[in-house]
Structure formats: C-alpha cells, structure tokens
C-alpha cells in the first residue's frame, strides 16, 4: 500500500493504518522548538541598540564619504601640479587604498568582537575612524612637505579602511544579536540607512562649502573643515555606543544576565581555522556574496563618489 501524502488532509482511516508514519511526518514538518530558537526582546533595548549602531555607522561613512566629494581638491592639494588628470587619478587611487585593507579590518575586528564584546570593538572602530579623518585635515599640502603629504594621506586612508572593515561587520552582528526573531532583516536595514545618511551629510557639507567659498579658499583651507568636523562627531558616536549594554549573547557567555533577549547559548570565541573553513566548505556562498556586494558597491560608489567629479570636471557643471 502506498504511503499517505503528507501534503493532503489526513484521512482518519489512513491515520489508523499508519500512526507512526503520520507522527514522523508531523514532527518533521513542525519540529519541536528549543529554547535557543526563540528570542524574547525588550523593544526599548532593541531600539536603543539599532539607533546607536546606525548613527555610529552614519558618522563613520560621513568620514569616509568626505574624501570622495573632495577628490578634485584633494588631488590639487596633495599631489604634484602639472596635469589635472594625473592629480585626479592619484586622488581616486588613494581613495581605493582604503578598500584594500577593509577585509583585513574585518578579519581582525570580527574575532576580537567574539572575544571582548561587540560594544568595545565598535567603540574602537569609531575612535580609529575619527582619528584617521581628523588627521587628514591636519596634513600639510604637497607644496609644504612634498611627497610626504601623499604618504601621510595614504597612511590615514588605510587607517580609515581598516576601521571601516571592522565597523560594518561588527555593527551588523551587534544588531542581529539584539534583534527579535523574524525582524533581523528589518532592523538590520537601518544600518544601510545610516550609511547612506552619512554620505548625504558629507555631500551636504561639501556642497555648502563650495557654495560659500571660492576655489582658492577651498584649496587653501576650506577642504580641511569637513575632516576636522569628524573629530567632534566621532566623540558623539563614541558616547552613544558606550552607553549601550553588551549584546545579550555575549552577556550570557560572560555569565551575565541578558537584558534584551535569550539568545543562542553558544558564541564562537575562536577564529582558528574559520577562514580556511569558509573557503573550503562555503566557497559557493562566498562567491555569491562577493558578486552581490560587488554589483551593489560598484553602482553605489560610481554614483555617490565618482559621478559628482565627472559632472563637474567632464561636463562642466559647477561644484
């Protein structure tokens, strides 16, 4: 006799004939919930965590976005004069340097967050980004110290990129460990909202400076203002993050009491072999993630970072 179809309504006679089979089918379709499958949340704690992570992320990307909107001016200030195209290419090449060290930042700060806590790592990345951005605003021009101006610019751009590598992954994990079940995608989306808000803020400040200052003033001292603003903003972001409780999963690991959630019982505390395991066992997923993020970011940075320069330099629009 054929086994009953689990997708059809159960016939009483069939249930009598195959009781064990129907119990197995129902158990498979409705697996027994474990305590660790359910997240009980405090709405206020979750909102505070999402707000602080998103605002901090916005401040980080404000710092990161400033450079792209001042690329032409930075090219004139930090690189030898003579060829505007060469200066611009040098400026964007320095912008790209930060992306080369971002994976290193992720690999460094990710395991650190598992060991000492997300909050401490996010505070550290905020400090590093603020220092890197503020320091760029203090670098003398090429006319003053020669090639060392470009060298210092590259160093602090690498510091920005290293910080950013730990920032986004750490903030994403921070929100995920606070968010309630089935709403992690919703709350996680505020992180990307914060990123774009930071870019909008950077664009707005640079546009305002171009509106009130002429080219000579911008290249002399005006370009420094957005970078120097990053210092106070970084302190604000640091204050917001230090006021937060550590994520509930990490609190449980330390033997503390979870304030917002009964999260997973186990948090990974070692990165030994994890990277090799990712490349060995999860390479199809890794390639898919790289392709998706690449497609998004190529479009994103082309429009938000390069397009303003293209419109002003190639098509003749005012800054």
C-alpha positions as CSV (number, residue, x, y, z in Angstrom):
1,X,0.0,0.0,0.0
2,X,1.3,3.5,-0.9
3,X,2.3,5.7,1.9
4,X,0.0,8.6,2.6
5,X,0.7,12.0,1.0
6,X,1.7,14.4,3.9
7,X,0.6,17.4,1.8
8,X,-3.0,16.2,1.7
9,X,-5.6,16.4,4.5
10,X,-5.1,13.3,6.7
11,X,-7.8,10.6,6.3
12,X,-8.9,9.2,9.6
13,X,-8.6,5.6,8.3
14,X,-5.1,6.3,6.9
15,X,-4.1,7.7,10.3
16,X,-5.2,4.5,11.9
17,X,-3.3,2.4,9.4
18,X,-0.1,4.4,9.6
19,X,0.0,6.1,13.0
20,X,3.8,6.0,13.4
21,X,4.3,7.4,9.9
22,X,2.0,10.3,10.5
23,X,3.7,11.2,13.8
24,X,7.1,11.2,12.0
25,X,5.7,13.4,9.2
26,X,4.2,15.9,11.7
27,X,7.4,16.0,13.7
28,X,9.4,16.7,10.6
29,X,7.0,19.4,9.4
30,X,6.7,21.0,12.8
31,X,10.0,20.4,14.6
32,X,10.0,20.9,18.3
33,X,11.1,24.3,19.3
34,X,14.2,24.7,21.5
35,X,14.7,27.5,24.0
36,X,17.5,28.8,21.9
37,X,15.2,29.0,18.8
38,X,13.2,31.8,20.4
39,X,14.3,35.4,21.1
40,X,12.4,37.3,23.7
41,X,13.1,41.0,23.3
42,X,12.7,44.3,25.1
43,X,11.6,46.8,22.5
44,X,13.3,49.7,24.1
45,X,16.6,48.0,24.4
46,X,16.5,46.9,20.7
47,X,15.6,50.4,19.5
48,X,18.5,51.9,21.5
49,X,20.9,49.4,20.1
50,X,19.7,49.9,16.5
51,X,19.8,53.7,16.9
52,X,23.3,53.8,18.3
53,X,24.7,51.3,15.8
54,X,23.0,53.2,12.8
55,X,24.0,56.6,14.0
56,X,27.6,55.5,14.6
57,X,27.6,53.9,11.2
58,X,26.4,57.2,9.7
59,X,29.2,59.1,11.3
60,X,31.8,56.5,10.1
61,X,30.5,56.8,6.5
62,X,30.3,60.6,6.8
63,X,34.1,60.5,7.4
64,X,34.5,58.0,4.5
65,X,32.3,60.0,2.1
66,X,34.0,63.3,2.6
67,X,37.0,62.2,0.7
68,X,35.1,61.3,-2.5
69,X,33.3,64.6,-2.6
70,X,36.6,66.5,-2.3
71,X,38.6,64.3,-4.7
72,X,39.4,67.1,-7.1
73,X,40.5,69.5,-4.4
74,X,42.5,66.8,-2.6
75,X,44.3,66.0,-5.9
76,X,45.4,69.6,-6.2
77,X,46.5,69.8,-2.6
78,X,48.4,66.5,-2.1
79,X,49.9,65.7,-5.5
80,X,52.3,67.5,-7.8
81,X,50.8,70.1,-10.0
82,X,51.1,70.0,-13.8
83,X,48.4,67.6,-15.0
84,X,44.9,67.7,-13.6
85,X,44.0,64.3,-14.9
86,X,47.0,62.7,-13.1
87,X,46.1,64.6,-9.9
88,X,42.6,63.3,-10.1
89,X,43.7,59.7,-10.8
90,X,46.1,59.9,-7.9
91,X,43.4,61.2,-5.6
92,X,41.0,58.3,-6.5
93,X,43.8,55.8,-6.3
94,X,44.4,56.9,-2.7
95,X,40.6,56.6,-2.2
96,X,40.8,53.0,-3.4
97,X,43.6,52.1,-1.0
98,X,41.1,52.1,1.9
99,X,39.2,49.2,0.2
100,X,42.3,47.1,0.0
101,X,42.6,47.0,3.8
102,X,38.9,46.7,4.6
103,X,39.0,42.8,4.5
104,X,41.9,42.9,6.9
105,X,39.9,45.1,9.3
106,X,37.1,42.6,9.1
107,X,39.3,39.6,9.8
108,X,41.0,41.4,12.7
109,X,38.0,43.0,14.4
110,X,35.5,40.2,13.9
111,X,37.2,37.6,16.1
112,X,38.0,40.4,18.6
113,X,34.3,41.2,18.9
114,X,33.7,37.5,19.7
115,X,36.3,37.6,22.5
116,X,35.9,41.0,24.2
117,X,32.4,42.1,23.1
118,X,30.8,43.9,20.2
119,X,30.4,47.2,22.1
120,X,34.1,47.6,22.8
121,X,35.1,46.8,19.2
122,X,32.5,49.3,17.8
123,X,33.9,51.9,20.2
124,X,37.4,51.2,19.0
125,X,36.5,51.4,15.3
126,X,34.8,54.7,15.9
127,X,37.9,56.1,17.6
128,X,40.2,54.9,14.8
129,X,37.9,56.4,12.1
130,X,37.7,59.7,13.9
131,X,41.5,59.8,14.3
132,X,42.1,58.9,10.7
133,X,39.7,61.5,9.3
134,X,40.7,64.3,11.7
135,X,44.4,63.7,11.0
136,X,43.9,64.0,7.2
137,X,42.5,67.5,7.9
138,X,45.9,68.4,9.6
139,X,48.3,67.1,6.9
140,X,50.3,69.9,5.2
141,X,50.0,70.3,1.5
142,X,52.4,68.9,-1.2
143,X,53.8,72.4,-1.6
144,X,54.8,72.4,2.0
145,X,56.3,68.9,2.7
146,X,56.5,67.4,-0.8
147,X,55.9,63.7,-1.3
148,X,55.3,63.1,2.4
149,X,51.9,64.8,2.1
150,X,50.8,61.9,-0.2
151,X,52.4,59.3,2.0
152,X,50.6,60.6,5.1
153,X,47.4,60.7,3.2
154,X,47.7,57.1,2.2
155,X,48.6,56.0,5.7
156,X,45.5,57.7,7.2
157,X,43.3,56.4,4.4
158,X,44.5,52.9,5.2
159,X,43.6,53.6,8.9
160,X,40.1,54.6,7.7
161,X,39.7,51.5,5.6
162,X,40.9,49.2,8.4
163,X,38.4,50.8,10.8
164,X,35.6,50.5,8.2
165,X,36.3,46.8,7.8
166,X,35.6,46.2,11.4
167,X,32.7,48.7,11.7
168,X,30.2,47.3,9.2
169,X,30.5,43.6,10.1
170,X,30.6,44.4,13.8
171,X,27.6,46.7,13.7
172,X,25.7,44.1,11.6
173,X,26.4,41.4,14.2
174,X,25.6,43.8,17.0
175,X,22.1,44.5,15.6
176,X,21.5,40.8,14.7
177,X,22.3,39.7,18.3
178,X,19.8,42.3,19.7
179,X,17.0,42.0,17.1
180,X,13.9,39.8,17.7
181,X,13.2,36.7,15.6
182,X,11.9,37.3,12.1
183,X,12.8,41.1,12.3
184,X,16.5,40.9,11.9
185,X,16.3,42.0,8.3
186,X,14.1,44.9,9.1
187,X,16.3,46.2,12.0
188,X,19.5,45.4,10.0
189,X,18.3,47.6,7.2
190,X,18.7,50.7,9.4
191,X,22.4,50.1,9.2
192,X,22.4,50.7,5.5
193,X,20.1,53.7,6.0
194,X,22.8,55.1,8.4
195,X,25.5,54.5,5.7
196,X,23.6,56.5,3.1
197,X,22.6,59.1,5.6
198,X,26.3,59.6,6.3
199,X,27.0,60.1,2.7
200,X,24.2,62.6,2.3
201,X,25.6,64.5,5.3
202,X,29.0,64.6,3.7
203,X,27.7,65.7,0.4
204,X,25.6,68.4,2.0
205,X,28.5,69.9,4.0
206,X,30.9,69.9,1.0
207,X,28.2,71.4,-1.2
208,X,27.6,74.2,1.3
209,X,31.4,74.9,1.4
210,X,31.6,75.1,-2.4
211,X,28.6,77.5,-2.3
212,X,30.2,80.0,0.1
213,X,33.9,79.6,-0.7
214,X,35.8,80.1,-4.0
215,X,38.3,77.7,-5.5
216,X,41.3,79.4,-3.9
217,X,39.8,79.3,-0.4
218,X,38.7,75.7,-0.8
219,X,42.2,74.6,-1.8
220,X,43.9,76.7,0.8
221,X,41.9,75.8,3.9
222,X,38.2,75.2,3.2
223,X,38.7,71.5,2.3
224,X,40.0,70.9,5.9
225,X,36.7,71.8,7.6
226,X,34.8,68.5,6.9
227,X,37.7,66.4,8.0
228,X,38.2,68.4,11.2
229,X,34.4,68.1,11.9
230,X,34.9,64.4,12.1
231,X,36.7,64.7,15.5
232,X,33.7,66.0,17.5
233,X,31.3,63.7,15.5
234,X,33.4,60.7,16.4
235,X,33.2,61.7,20.1
236,X,29.4,61.9,19.9
237,X,29.2,58.4,18.2
238,X,31.6,57.0,20.9
239,X,29.4,58.4,23.7
240,X,26.3,56.8,22.1
241,X,27.9,53.4,21.8
242,X,29.5,53.3,25.2
243,X,26.1,53.9,26.8
244,X,24.8,50.6,25.4
245,X,24.7,47.3,27.1
246,X,26.7,44.5,25.6
247,X,24.8,42.1,23.3
248,X,22.8,39.5,25.2
249,X,24.6,36.6,23.6
250,X,27.9,38.0,24.8
251,X,26.5,38.6,28.3
252,X,25.4,35.0,28.5
253,X,28.9,34.0,27.5
254,X,30.4,36.0,30.4
255,X,27.8,34.6,32.8
256,X,25.8,37.9,32.9
257,X,22.1,38.4,32.7
258,X,20.7,39.1,29.2
259,X,18.7,42.4,29.3
260,X,17.1,42.1,25.9
261,X,17.0,38.6,24.7
262,X,17.5,34.9,25.5
263,X,19.9,34.4,22.6
264,X,21.9,31.5,21.5
265,X,23.7,29.6,24.2
266,X,27.0,29.4,22.4
267,X,29.1,32.2,20.9
268,X,32.2,31.4,18.9
269,X,35.3,32.6,20.7
270,X,38.0,31.5,18.3
271,X,38.8,32.2,14.7
272,X,41.3,29.4,14.4
273,X,40.7,27.7,11.1
274,X,37.5,29.6,10.4
275,X,38.8,31.4,7.4
276,X,40.1,28.2,5.8
277,X,36.8,26.6,6.6
278,X,34.9,29.3,4.8
279,X,37.0,29.0,1.7
280,X,36.8,25.2,1.8
281,X,33.2,24.4,2.7
282,X,31.3,27.6,1.9
283,X,33.0,28.9,-1.3
284,X,29.8,28.9,-3.4
285,X,28.1,31.1,-0.8
286,X,31.2,33.2,-0.5
287,X,31.3,33.8,-4.3
288,X,27.6,34.7,-4.4
289,X,28.1,37.2,-1.6
290,X,31.1,38.7,-3.3
291,X,29.1,39.0,-6.6
292,X,26.1,40.6,-4.9
293,X,28.1,43.1,-2.8
294,X,30.3,43.9,-5.8
295,X,27.4,44.6,-8.0
296,X,25.8,46.9,-5.4
297,X,29.0,48.7,-4.5
298,X,30.2,49.3,-8.0
299,X,27.0,51.1,-8.7
300,X,26.9,52.8,-5.3
301,X,30.4,54.3,-5.4
302,X,30.1,55.1,-9.1
303,X,27.1,57.3,-8.4
304,X,27.9,58.6,-5.0
305,X,31.6,59.0,-5.3
306,X,32.7,59.4,-8.9
307,X,29.6,61.0,-10.5
308,X,29.9,64.4,-8.8
309,X,33.5,64.6,-10.0
310,X,32.5,63.6,-13.5
311,X,29.7,66.1,-13.7
312,X,32.0,69.0,-12.6
313,X,35.2,68.0,-14.4
314,X,34.0,66.5,-17.7
315,X,30.5,68.0,-18.2
316,X,31.3,71.5,-16.8
317,X,28.7,71.7,-14.0
318,X,29.6,73.8,-11.1
319,X,30.6,72.0,-7.9
